Amino acid sequence: REFRTWGVKLLESSAKVEEIVCSKLPKYEDQYRGREFPDFISYWTFEDIIKEQITKLEEPAVAMLNKVIYMVEEKFLQLANKRFANFQNLNNAAQARIGCISDRQATTAKNCILTQFKMERIIYCQDNIYTDDLKAARAEGISKDTKIKDLAFGCASRQCPSFALEMVSHVKAYFTGASKRLSNQIPLIILSTVLHDFGNYLQTSMLHLLQGKEEINYLLQEDHEAANQQKLLTSRISHLNKAYQYLVDFKSL
């Protein structure tokens, strides 16, 4: 569910590109005017818009990680409580290890996510991939422009510089590729570190815990009340078995 929400977040960001470009261009026009020719597609403007949009996705990605790590930790804690209910010492040891592994994996995953976003802020794309995405963005722009004569990609043409349409195409083209990477990479990072590695590390840690000869008796000490209950049930089963045997013997007379 969290990964689907992340995918929706990326789609929403892509859909807002047109509006964002139209609102940002006047600012950049004032900032860089005099250093660039009129109607020139500014690489600096393009780069700043892309970086800003990618940076906005960083916090939601980390928030998604925190939600997933919390859910996984809770499931492991519930499992420990269920399986080791009668062995309080073992349960405490298991929960301590779950907490430590959770903190460690959360830190590892967060660092990987931040590294991914750091790389995404380096504007780069293979020429052939970018060319294909740009063609698709331009084709979409032409289709919209045909249907909406008085609007340019969702904003009034009189409110946007003349090169707004071309800038929108470039930003959408690049953001298409970036969105595809983030839609896969962020969930993969979480799946690898939080789900796959968490379980493996916990399994290894518990096996090492139970290999300690000096601690094994302490860890497997049964809860006093549970032990008494078990003895009572064992005694009752023994009495029932004896009664059953008496009935069998009586029937055979």
C-alpha positions as CSV (number, residue, x, y, z in Angstrom):
1,R,0.0,0.0,0.0
2,E,2.8,2.4,0.9
3,F,4.5,1.7,-2.4
4,R,1.3,2.4,-4.3
5,T,1.0,5.7,-2.5
6,W,4.6,6.5,-3.5
7,G,3.7,5.8,-7.1
8,V,0.7,8.1,-6.9
9,K,2.9,10.8,-5.3
10,L,5.3,10.7,-8.3
11,L,2.4,10.9,-10.8
12,E,1.0,13.9,-9.0
13,S,4.4,15.6,-9.2
14,S,4.7,14.9,-12.9
15,A,1.2,16.3,-13.4
16,K,2.2,19.6,-11.7
17,V,5.2,20.2,-13.9
18,E,3.3,22.4,-16.4
19,E,1.9,24.6,-13.7
20,I,5.2,24.8,-11.9
21,V,7.2,25.8,-15.0
22,C,4.7,28.5,-15.9
23,S,4.8,30.0,-12.4
24,K,8.6,29.8,-12.1
25,L,9.6,31.1,-15.5
26,P,8.9,34.8,-14.7
27,K,11.2,34.6,-11.7
28,Y,14.0,33.0,-13.7
29,E,13.4,35.5,-16.5
30,D,14.1,38.4,-14.2
31,Q,17.1,36.6,-12.5
32,Y,18.9,35.6,-15.7
33,R,17.7,38.4,-18.1
34,G,20.7,40.2,-19.6
35,R,22.9,37.1,-19.6
36,E,20.7,35.1,-22.0
37,F,19.0,35.8,-25.4
38,P,15.2,36.3,-25.4
39,D,13.2,33.0,-25.7
40,F,16.4,31.0,-25.1
41,I,15.9,27.7,-23.3
42,S,17.9,28.3,-20.1
43,Y,19.8,25.3,-18.9
44,W,20.1,26.9,-15.5
45,T,16.4,27.4,-15.3
46,F,15.8,23.9,-16.4
47,E,18.3,22.5,-13.8
48,D,16.9,24.5,-10.9
49,I,13.3,23.5,-11.6
50,I,14.3,19.8,-11.9
51,K,16.4,19.9,-8.7
52,E,13.6,21.7,-6.8
53,Q,11.0,19.1,-7.8
54,I,13.3,16.1,-6.9
55,T,14.2,17.6,-3.6
56,K,10.5,17.9,-2.7
57,L,10.2,14.1,-3.1
58,E,12.9,13.4,-0.6
59,E,10.9,14.0,2.6
60,P,7.9,11.8,1.4
61,A,10.4,9.0,0.6
62,V,11.9,9.1,4.1
63,A,8.4,9.2,5.6
64,M,7.4,6.1,3.7
65,L,10.5,4.3,4.9
66,N,9.7,5.2,8.5
67,K,6.1,3.8,8.1
68,V,7.4,0.6,6.6
69,I,10.1,0.1,9.2
70,Y,7.6,0.7,12.0
71,M,5.1,-1.9,10.6
72,V,7.8,-4.5,10.1
73,E,9.2,-4.0,13.6
74,E,5.7,-4.2,15.1
75,K,5.1,-7.5,13.3
76,F,8.3,-9.0,14.6
77,L,7.5,-7.9,18.1
78,Q,4.0,-9.4,17.9
79,L,5.5,-12.6,16.6
80,A,8.0,-12.7,19.5
81,N,5.3,-12.1,22.1
82,K,3.2,-14.9,20.6
83,R,5.9,-17.5,20.2
84,F,7.9,-16.8,23.4
85,A,4.9,-15.9,25.6
86,N,6.0,-18.6,28.2
87,F,9.7,-17.7,28.1
88,Q,10.0,-14.1,29.3
89,N,13.8,-14.0,29.3
90,L,13.9,-15.2,25.7
91,N,11.2,-12.8,24.7
92,N,13.0,-9.9,26.2
93,A,16.2,-10.8,24.4
94,A,14.4,-11.2,21.1
95,Q,12.7,-7.9,21.5
96,A,15.9,-6.1,22.3
97,R,17.5,-7.6,19.1
98,I,14.5,-6.6,17.0
99,G,14.8,-3.0,18.3
100,C,18.6,-2.8,17.5
101,I,18.2,-4.3,14.1
102,S,15.3,-2.0,13.3
103,D,17.3,1.1,14.2
104,R,20.3,-0.1,12.2
105,Q,18.3,-1.0,9.1
106,A,16.3,2.3,9.3
107,T,19.6,4.2,9.3
108,T,21.0,2.1,6.4
109,A,17.9,2.5,4.3
110,K,17.7,6.3,5.0
111,N,21.3,6.8,3.9
112,C,20.7,4.8,0.7
113,I,17.6,6.9,0.0
114,L,19.4,10.2,0.6
115,T,22.3,8.9,-1.6
116,Q,19.8,8.1,-4.4
117,F,18.3,11.6,-4.2
118,K,21.8,13.1,-4.1
119,M,22.5,11.3,-7.4
120,E,19.1,12.4,-8.9
121,R,20.1,16.0,-8.3
122,I,23.0,15.4,-10.7
123,I,21.2,16.2,-14.0
124,Y,22.1,13.3,-16.4
125,C,20.4,11.1,-18.9
126,Q,21.5,9.0,-21.9
127,D,20.9,11.0,-25.1
128,N,18.7,8.3,-26.8
129,I,16.5,8.0,-23.7
130,Y,16.1,11.7,-23.3
131,T,15.4,12.2,-27.0
132,D,12.6,9.6,-26.9
133,D,11.0,11.2,-23.7
134,L,11.3,14.7,-25.3
135,K,9.5,13.5,-28.4
136,A,6.7,12.1,-26.3
137,A,6.5,15.3,-24.2
138,R,6.3,17.5,-27.4
139,A,3.7,15.3,-28.9
140,E,1.6,15.5,-25.8
141,G,2.1,19.3,-25.9
142,I,0.9,19.5,-29.5
143,S,-2.1,17.4,-28.7
144,K,-3.1,19.7,-25.8
145,D,-2.5,22.8,-27.7
146,T,-4.8,21.6,-30.4
147,K,-7.6,21.0,-27.9
148,I,-7.0,24.1,-25.8
149,K,-6.4,27.1,-28.0
150,D,-6.4,29.8,-25.3
151,L,-4.3,27.9,-22.8
152,A,-0.7,26.7,-22.8
153,F,-0.3,23.5,-20.8
154,G,-2.8,24.5,-18.1
155,C,-1.9,28.2,-17.9
156,A,-2.8,31.2,-20.0
157,S,-0.3,31.8,-22.7
158,R,-0.3,35.5,-22.1
159,Q,1.0,34.7,-18.6
160,C,4.0,32.6,-19.7
161,P,7.1,33.6,-21.7
162,S,7.0,32.6,-25.3
163,F,9.4,29.7,-24.7
164,A,7.3,28.3,-21.9
165,L,5.9,25.4,-24.0
166,E,9.4,24.2,-25.0
167,M,10.7,24.5,-21.4
168,V,7.7,22.4,-20.2
169,S,8.5,19.8,-22.8
170,H,12.1,19.6,-21.6
171,V,11.2,19.5,-17.9
172,K,8.5,16.8,-18.5
173,A,10.9,14.8,-20.6
174,Y,13.6,14.7,-17.9
175,F,11.2,14.3,-15.0
176,T,9.6,11.3,-16.8
177,G,12.9,9.4,-16.6
178,A,13.6,10.6,-13.0
179,S,10.2,9.4,-11.9
180,K,10.7,6.0,-13.4
181,R,13.9,5.6,-11.5
182,L,12.5,6.8,-8.2
183,S,9.3,4.7,-8.5
184,N,11.5,1.6,-8.6
185,Q,14.6,2.5,-6.7
186,I,13.0,3.8,-3.4
187,P,10.8,0.7,-2.9
188,L,13.7,-1.6,-3.8
189,I,15.9,0.1,-1.2
190,I,13.2,-0.4,1.4
191,L,12.4,-4.0,0.3
192,S,16.1,-4.9,0.5
193,T,17.1,-3.3,3.8
194,V,13.9,-3.4,5.7
195,L,12.2,-6.6,4.7
196,H,14.9,-8.9,3.3
197,D,17.9,-8.0,5.4
198,F,15.9,-7.3,8.6
199,G,14.6,-10.9,8.6
200,N,18.0,-12.4,7.8
201,Y,19.8,-10.4,10.4
202,L,17.2,-11.3,13.1
203,Q,17.4,-15.0,12.2
204,T,21.2,-15.0,12.5
205,S,21.1,-13.0,15.7
206,M,18.6,-15.4,17.3
207,L,20.6,-18.5,16.3
208,H,23.8,-17.0,17.8
209,L,21.8,-16.2,21.0
210,L,20.7,-19.8,21.4
211,Q,24.2,-21.2,20.9
212,G,25.5,-19.7,24.1
213,K,25.7,-22.7,26.5
214,E,25.8,-20.6,29.6
215,E,22.8,-18.5,28.7
216,I,20.6,-21.2,27.2
217,N,19.2,-22.4,30.5
218,Y,18.5,-18.8,31.6
219,L,16.8,-18.0,28.3
220,L,14.6,-21.1,28.3
221,Q,13.4,-20.6,31.9
222,E,9.7,-21.0,31.6
223,D,7.3,-18.5,33.2
224,H,6.4,-19.7,36.7
225,E,2.7,-19.5,36.2
226,A,2.9,-21.0,32.8
227,A,5.1,-23.8,34.1
228,N,2.6,-24.7,36.8
229,Q,-0.2,-24.6,34.3
230,Q,1.8,-26.9,32.1
231,K,2.4,-29.3,35.0
232,L,-1.3,-29.3,35.8
233,L,-2.3,-30.1,32.2
234,T,0.4,-32.8,32.0
235,S,-1.0,-34.3,35.2
236,R,-4.5,-34.3,33.9
237,I,-3.5,-35.9,30.7
238,S,-1.7,-38.6,32.6
239,H,-4.8,-39.2,34.8
240,L,-7.0,-39.4,31.7
241,N,-4.7,-41.8,30.0
242,K,-4.8,-44.1,33.1
243,A,-8.6,-43.9,33.2
244,Y,-8.8,-44.7,29.5
245,Q,-6.5,-47.8,30.1
246,Y,-8.7,-48.9,33.0
247,L,-11.7,-48.8,30.7
248,V,-9.9,-50.8,28.1
249,D,-8.9,-53.4,30.6
250,F,-12.4,-53.5,32.1
251,K,-13.9,-54.0,28.6
252,S,-11.6,-56.9,27.9
253,L,-12.7,-58.9,31.0
